[in-house]
């Protein structure tokens, strides 16, 4: 193995990394859902309907945050040769971003 070559991680290492990142992903997603829920709850008490919905704004922000996380972590891991956790990051964060995006639009 030369100096320029990286050690290719084993499948077991990749699975454990994917599981650890999945736990972190779920914590971030839970926070985003909580903020979205609180914003929706606050919207229900706001009588002024001319302003943009706070829930829609928070869903849009969560969507961008999750897309950025998917690109940075998923893309970075794939670039480093960590295929399993990279794909997990792209699917979980990207899929959740799509859900928040649809909530922001509707």
Rosetta silent file (secondary structure, phi, psi, omega in degrees, C-alpha in Angstrom):
SEQUENCE: XXXXXXXXXXXXXXXXXXXXXXXXXXXXXXXXXXXXXXXXXXXXXXXXXXXXXXXXXXXXXXXXXXXXXXXXXXXXXXXXXXXXXXXXXXXXXXXXXXXXXXXXXX
SCORE:     score description
SCORE:     0.000 S_00000001
   1 L     0.000  122.206 -179.506    0.000    0.000    0.000 S_00000001
   2 L   -82.519  176.886 -178.116    1.515    3.291   -1.110 S_00000001
   3 L   -68.534  -29.844 -177.246    1.281    6.629    0.563 S_00000001
   4 L   -83.931   -7.441 -176.843   -1.450    7.886   -1.763 S_00000001
   5 L   -94.746  135.529  177.064   -3.737    4.912   -1.237 S_00000001
   6 L   -93.212  149.721  176.456   -6.416    4.935    1.419 S_00000001
   7 L   -71.849  126.106  178.610   -7.384    1.824    3.344 S_00000001
   8 L   -78.335  124.628 -176.938  -10.709    0.564    2.020 S_00000001
   9 L   -69.446  147.668  177.588  -13.046    0.074    4.999 S_00000001
  10 L   -73.029  164.586  178.892  -14.548   -3.341    5.611 S_00000001
  11 H   -61.039  -39.903  178.913  -18.275   -3.923    5.263 S_00000001
  12 H   -61.761  -43.667  177.511  -18.575   -4.253    9.048 S_00000001
  13 H   -62.076  -40.886 -179.711  -16.870   -0.905    9.614 S_00000001
  14 H   -66.403  -39.921  179.380  -19.146    0.699    7.048 S_00000001
  15 H   -64.962  -45.298  179.075  -22.282   -0.771    8.631 S_00000001
  16 H   -63.209  -40.135  177.156  -21.291    0.445   12.106 S_00000001
  17 H   -64.471  -40.705  178.025  -20.504    3.904   10.731 S_00000001
  18 H   -62.710  -41.172  178.887  -23.857    3.926    8.925 S_00000001
  19 H   -66.384  -44.330  179.399  -25.720    2.974   12.112 S_00000001
  20 H   -61.906  -43.465  178.738  -23.912    5.629   14.161 S_00000001
  21 H   -68.119  -31.893  178.120  -24.673    8.294   11.550 S_00000001
  22 H   -64.393  -39.036  176.915  -28.276    7.101   11.361 S_00000001
  23 H   -62.192  -44.803  178.080  -28.700    7.771   15.093 S_00000001
  24 H   -64.007  -41.862  178.463  -27.347   11.303   14.588 S_00000001
  25 H   -58.342  -45.581 -178.404  -29.590   11.752   11.527 S_00000001
  26 H   -65.168  -32.560  176.527  -32.674   10.773   13.520 S_00000001
  27 H   -67.422  -42.878  178.422  -31.770   13.269   16.251 S_00000001
  28 H   -65.120  -42.952  179.283  -31.450   16.073   13.676 S_00000001
  29 H   -64.194  -41.292  178.439  -34.694   15.003   11.986 S_00000001
  30 H   -61.543  -40.972  176.956  -36.491   14.874   15.359 S_00000001
  31 H   -63.206  -42.576  179.730  -35.355   18.440   16.112 S_00000001
  32 H   -64.498  -40.951  178.197  -36.556   19.613   12.697 S_00000001
  33 H   -65.265  -39.910  178.369  -39.938   17.912   13.199 S_00000001
  34 H   -61.625  -47.829  179.919  -40.234   19.492   16.659 S_00000001
  35 H   -62.905  -41.452  178.071  -39.518   22.989   15.309 S_00000001
  36 H   -62.391  -42.838  179.044  -41.975   22.420   12.456 S_00000001
  37 H   -64.660  -43.629  178.271  -44.631   21.260   14.925 S_00000001
  38 H   -63.713  -40.912  178.960  -44.097   24.214   17.246 S_00000001
  39 H   -64.524  -40.082  176.988  -44.279   26.604   14.280 S_00000001
  40 H   -65.005  -39.852  177.542  -47.523   24.974   13.141 S_00000001
  41 H   -63.705  -43.333  178.074  -48.913   25.242   16.642 S_00000001
  42 H   -64.307  -37.299  178.101  -47.950   28.933   16.780 S_00000001
  43 H   -61.984  -34.076 -178.274  -49.582   29.466   13.382 S_00000001
  44 H   -67.487  -21.784  178.974  -52.841   28.102   14.728 S_00000001
  45 H   -96.801   -5.467 -178.552  -52.931   30.910   17.312 S_00000001
  46 L   -90.367  120.065 -177.876  -51.995   33.663   14.854 S_00000001
  47 L   -84.250  -15.596 -179.094  -55.069   35.448   13.533 S_00000001
  48 L   -82.658  107.573 -176.545  -53.130   37.403   10.895 S_00000001
  49 L   -92.555    0.557 -178.821  -53.303   35.278    7.737 S_00000001
  50 L   -79.178  -22.876  179.380  -51.484   37.766    5.480 S_00000001
  51 L   -79.472  154.499  175.957  -48.036   36.696    6.736 S_00000001
  52 L   -64.637  146.615 -179.046  -46.284   33.642    5.408 S_00000001
  53 L   -64.791  131.708  176.534  -46.812   30.544    7.521 S_00000001
  54 H   -64.941  -35.749  178.917  -44.107   29.992   10.133 S_00000001
  55 H   -64.416  -40.466  178.437  -44.498   26.247    9.650 S_00000001
  56 H   -64.369  -41.574  177.900  -43.895   26.605    5.925 S_00000001
  57 H   -64.203  -42.904 -179.111  -40.789   28.700    6.578 S_00000001
  58 H   -69.062  -34.449  176.167  -39.413   26.217    9.108 S_00000001
  59 H   -65.382  -39.631  178.039  -40.117   23.319    6.733 S_00000001
  60 H   -64.629  -44.094  178.545  -38.242   25.136    3.980 S_00000001
  61 H   -63.138  -42.459  179.054  -35.281   25.811    6.285 S_00000001
  62 H   -63.413  -39.526  179.204  -35.250   22.175    7.448 S_00000001
  63 H   -60.660  -46.221  179.097  -35.339   21.008    3.843 S_00000001
  64 H   -65.541  -40.798  177.730  -32.285   23.094    2.927 S_00000001
  65 H   -60.357  -44.898 -178.464  -30.437   21.987    6.061 S_00000001
  66 H   -70.307  -37.021  176.258  -31.104   18.326    5.302 S_00000001
  67 H   -63.233  -44.514  177.866  -30.161   18.649    1.619 S_00000001
  68 H   -60.815  -42.777  177.843  -26.901   20.297    2.646 S_00000001
  69 H   -63.644  -39.648  178.641  -26.245   17.548    5.183 S_00000001
  70 H   -63.912  -44.364 -178.300  -26.973   14.866    2.608 S_00000001
  71 H   -67.019  -46.892 -176.214  -24.619   16.404    0.050 S_00000001
  72 H   -69.284  -52.728 -176.610  -21.785   17.096    2.494 S_00000001
  73 H   -75.710  -48.111 -179.074  -21.878   13.881    4.537 S_00000001
  74 H   -64.418  -47.982  179.020  -23.185   11.488    1.900 S_00000001
  75 H   -64.726  -40.621  178.395  -21.057   12.876   -0.886 S_00000001
  76 H   -62.701  -44.214  179.281  -17.998   13.109    1.338 S_00000001
  77 H   -65.504  -40.602  177.522  -18.322    9.538    2.517 S_00000001
  78 H   -63.272  -40.041  178.704  -18.809    8.279   -1.033 S_00000001
  79 H   -63.685  -31.213  178.758  -15.742   10.221   -2.143 S_00000001
  80 L   -84.362   -2.344  178.932  -13.751    8.542    0.640 S_00000001
  81 L    91.526    7.947  178.050  -14.913    5.095   -0.457 S_00000001
  82 L   -92.657   81.850 -171.926  -17.396    4.559    2.377 S_00000001
  83 H   -68.076  -47.386 -174.778  -20.258    3.450    0.144 S_00000001
  84 H   -62.306  -55.375  179.783  -22.743    2.031    2.689 S_00000001
  85 H   -67.017  -29.447  177.222  -22.858    4.992    5.103 S_00000001
  86 H   -64.254  -44.381  178.357  -22.657    7.436    2.188 S_00000001
  87 H   -66.985  -40.235  177.506  -25.717    5.922    0.530 S_00000001
  88 H   -58.978  -45.272  179.917  -27.533    5.783    3.890 S_00000001
  89 H   -61.816  -46.674 -179.266  -26.865    9.494    4.406 S_00000001
  90 H   -62.311  -42.362 -177.622  -28.047   10.412    0.921 S_00000001
  91 H   -70.859  -50.204 -175.560  -31.223    8.317    1.188 S_00000001
  92 H   -67.929  -53.914 -177.809  -32.227    9.240    4.757 S_00000001
  93 H   -69.924  -40.797  178.596  -31.351   12.933    4.713 S_00000001
  94 H   -66.127  -40.816  177.950  -32.318   13.437    1.080 S_00000001
  95 H   -65.461  -42.234  178.094  -35.628   11.630    1.522 S_00000001
  96 H   -66.825  -37.218  176.294  -36.480   13.593    4.638 S_00000001
  97 H   -61.139  -39.189  178.323  -35.536   16.819    2.859 S_00000001
  98 H   -64.441  -39.156  177.771  -38.015   15.913    0.106 S_00000001
  99 H   -64.496  -44.339  178.654  -40.747   15.391    2.711 S_00000001
 100 H   -66.320  -35.613  178.611  -40.036   18.762    4.338 S_00000001
 101 H   -63.653  -40.941  178.144  -39.936   20.383    0.903 S_00000001
 102 H   -68.344  -32.738  176.493  -43.414   19.074    0.121 S_00000001
 103 H   -68.920  -35.035  179.615  -44.615   20.350    3.526 S_00000001
 104 H   -69.701  -34.883 -178.508  -43.145   23.772    2.757 S_00000001
 105 H   -79.787  -27.003 -175.958  -44.886   23.917   -0.590 S_00000001
 106 L  -112.747    0.000    0.000  -48.269   22.722    0.612 S_00000001
